[in-house]
Amino acid sequence: MRITTLLLTGGLFLASSLALAARPTVAVLPFSMDKRVVVTDGRNVVSGIVEDQSTLLTNELVHQLVATRKFDVLERSRVDDLVKEKQFQESDYASPDEAPKIAKLLGADYFVLGRIDDFDVESEEKTIPYSTQTYIQQEAEIDLYLRIIDARTGKIVAAEKFQSEAKLRVNPNKKNQNVGKDLISQASQEMVSRITNAVYPVKVSKVDGKTLYLNRGADGNLKVGDLLSVYSQGEAVTDQDTGEVLGNTENEVAKAKVISVEARFTKAELQDDASAKEGMLVKKLPPEKAAPAELPPGPRW
């Protein structure tokens, strides 16, 4: 009995080790910058280099990727030291020849490359309506370009450009309020969601009647009320010239609505009489635009 217990314990330990080893290793490269940040207080314009913000953004992205527990993320210092030591250029990371070499040095499966195209912050004094009191409102906007590269092959897994915005009404009684920090945290959440979706597409893990259990939870950038499309995958799509598999055909089979977001999974309810199966892909639909209000009857001038 004792021998059996030891063997069982050893087996569980091995299974646990294999599960941990299966997590892909990600290296987040330092964000590059294309422009200068512009800060205004409503009257004056103050220009400053966005280097501090790019460092904060890279660090926050690493922190949030670790929090997903889906990746092994390399330490920033190790990545930065290698980049400086080998004098790698951004083009090297995406090169089919150079990327595998860098990957071997770092032990990475994926590279995450980011570029800040614009980072604007405005601080403006505003008057409270129907009073003589004023308050400070900060608004920030960041334009980002994100690439996820399979470091073993040098192929781009995903390339996306997106914009994130944040607003903050400054409370004079609270310290350390900064709309830039809020924006960086928000932008990092969006990037983590896109990185995770590229490496781990959202899929149906379980079907219980009309309820779907999805393999993404709080990290999936989904919220109650979101509309989803469910797809089945078909035949592989191959480049006739290179023989490279470009992906698979996708056929929409159902629509669903998010009804609950838990820490590790999301529940959605199938719409109409549609059905779905385990393993099917799930994508979030863009929000529906409200129809323009109709003008009342009568003369228009």
N, C-alpha and C positions, 0 to 999 in steps of 0.2 A: 504493500500500500504506500509506503514511504517513497519507494523508487518511482511509482506511478506519479505521485504528487510532484516529485522533483522534475520528472520528464514533462509533466503538464505545465509546471511553472516555467521551465526552460522554453517550452513551445510558445507559451503566451508572450514571454519576453522577446523571442525571436520575431513573432508576428508583429509585436508592437514596434520593434526596431525597423522591420521592413516597411511598416506603414509610415514611419517617420521618414525613412530614406526615400519614399516614393514622392515626397513633396518636392516640387521643383525649386531650384535655387535661383534667386533673382538678384541682379546687381543694378542698383539705381545709380546712373551716371550723373555727375553734376549738371544742373540745368544751365543751358546757355542763354544768352540775352541778345536781343536785337535792338532794343530801344532804352530810353531813359525814362524813369518814373517822373511824373509831374504832379506836384502837390500845390494846391491853391487854398488860401484861407478866405476866398471870396473877393479879395482885393489884390493880393500879391501872388506871384508865381514863384515857387521855389523848386529848382531842379536838383535831383540827386541820383546817384548811381543805384541801380536796383540789386546790386550784388548781395546786400544783406537779406533782401526779400527772397532772392533765389536760393540762398543757403537755408533759410527757414523753410522754404517750400520743399526742398530736397529732404531735409531732416524730417519734416512732418509726413511726407510721403512714405519714407522708410518706416517711421513709427506706426502709421496706419496699416501698412502692408504686413508688418509683424503681427499686428492685432487681429488680422483675419485668420491666423493660424493655418493658412493654406499654403504658405510659402516659407522657405528658409531664405532670409534676406541677409546679404553680406553687409558687414559693418562699413559705414561711410569712410572711415579712416583708411581701411584696407583698399577700398576702391580708389580713393583719391590718391593714395601713395603710388599705386600701380600706374595710374594715368600720368602722374607727374614723372615717375621714374622712366617709363617707356616712351613718354612723349606721344601718346596716342592722340590722333585727331578724331573728330566726331565721325568722319567718313569711314574710319577704320572699323567702327563698331558694326556698321551695316554692310561691310564688305564680305562677300561669301568666302574670300580667302583669309582675311584677317580675323574676322569674328570668331571662328573656331579656335584660333591660336590664343586670342585674348580670353576666351571662355575657359580654355585649359589652364591658363595661368590663374584665373580667378576661381575656377570651379563653379561657373555659373551656367545655368540652362537658358536664362533669358536676360536680355539687357532692356532696361527702361530708359529711354532718352526723352528729355523734355526741353522745350525752348519757350522762353517767355517772349512773346511778340509785343506785348504792351502791358503796362501796369500803371494805371492812373488812380490817384486818390485825391478827393476833393473834400475840403472842410469848409462849411458855409454856416454863417450865423443867420437864423431865421426868426421871424416874429410869430408868436402864438396868435392865431386869429382872435380878433375882438379883445385884445389886451395889449399892454405895453411890454410884456415880458418876452424875452428871447431865449433861444436854445441853439446849440451847435449840432448840426447834422453832418455826419461823415458818409461819403459814398465812395466805393472802390470798385474797380473793374479790372479784370485780368484776361488777356487773350493767351491761350496756350496751344502749343503743338506737341502732341504726344506720339511717340513711336514705341512699339514693343517688338523686339527682334529675337528670334530663336537663335541664341548664341552658337548653337552647335552647327547650324547650317548657314547662318547669315541672312535668312529669309525674314522679311517683315511680316509679322503676325497681324499687326494692326497699326494703322496710322490715322490719327484723328486730330482735328482742330476744334477747339471749343472755347466758349467764353463763360466766365463766371462773374456774378455781381453780388455785392453785399452793401447793406445800409446799416447805419448805427446812429441812434439818437443819444448823444453823450449825456450821461447823468453826472452832474458835478460832484455828487456825493460818493461816486464809485471811482476807484483807482484802477489803473492799468487797462482802461478801455481803449481799444485800438481796432478800427475797422479793417486794417491791413491784416492783422492776425486772424480775424474772423474769416476774411476772404481766403487766406491761405489754407485754413482748416477746411473750409467748404470746398475749395478747388481740389484739395488732396483727396477728400472723400469721393468726389466725382472721378478723379483719376484712378483711385483704387478700384472703384466699381468697374471701370472700363478695362483695367488690367486684368482683374479677376474674370470678367466676362470673356476676355480674349483667350485666357488660358483654361478657364473652367466655364464653358457656356452654361447658361441657366437651362436646366432640364427638369422634366417631370420625374421625381423620385418615387412617387407612389400615387395611385388613383384609388379613391374611396368614394364610389358613387359619382356625385357631381363635384366632389372636392379633390383638388390637385395639391399635392405636397411638392414644393419646389426645393431644389438643393441649395438655395441661397436664403440667408436670413437678413439680419440687420445690415450686412455688408453688401446687399444686392441692389441698393439704390431704388428699392421698391417701397411704395407706401399704400395704405388702404385706399381703395377706390381706383387704383391704376388699372387700365385696360391692357390685356395681353393677347398676343397671337401665339398659337401653338402650331408647330410645324413638324411634319414627318420628313425624314431625310431619304432621298432617293439615290440614284446612281451617281457615281463619281464623275466630275467634270474634268477632263484632261486636256492640256495644251497639246495639240496635234504636232507642233513643231519640236517641243522640248520633251514631251512625255510627262511633264510635271502635273501632278494632281492639284487642281486649283480649288477644289472643294466638292460639295455635293449639291444636287438639286434639292430644293425645299418646297414642300407643298403645304399650304395652310389648311389645317383640318378643324380648327376650333378657335373660339375666342373665350377668354376668361377674365374675371375681375378679382383683384386682390382683396381678400377679406380679413387677413391677419398676417402680421409680420412678427415672427418670433426671433430669438437670438440666432438660431442656426438654420431655420427653414421658414418658408413662406407658404401660406395657404391661399389658394385661389379657387373660385367657383366657376364652373363651366357655364357658358351662356347658351340659351336656347336648348336644342336637343343634341348638341354636339358631344363627341366622345374623344377621349385621348388615351394614350398608352404610356407606360413607363419608358423613359429614355428619350422622349420627344423633346425637341428644342422649344424654348420659350423666349419671346422677345417683347419688350414693352412698346406699346403703341404711343405715338406722339399725342399730347393732349388735344382734344377737339377744340377748334376755335369757335367762339360764340358767334352766332349769326348777327348781322347788323340790325339794330332796332328799326322797326318800321315807322315811317313818319305818319303822323295822324292825318286823316283826310282833310281836305280843304285847300285853299290857295297857298302856294309856296313862293314867297318872295323875300 
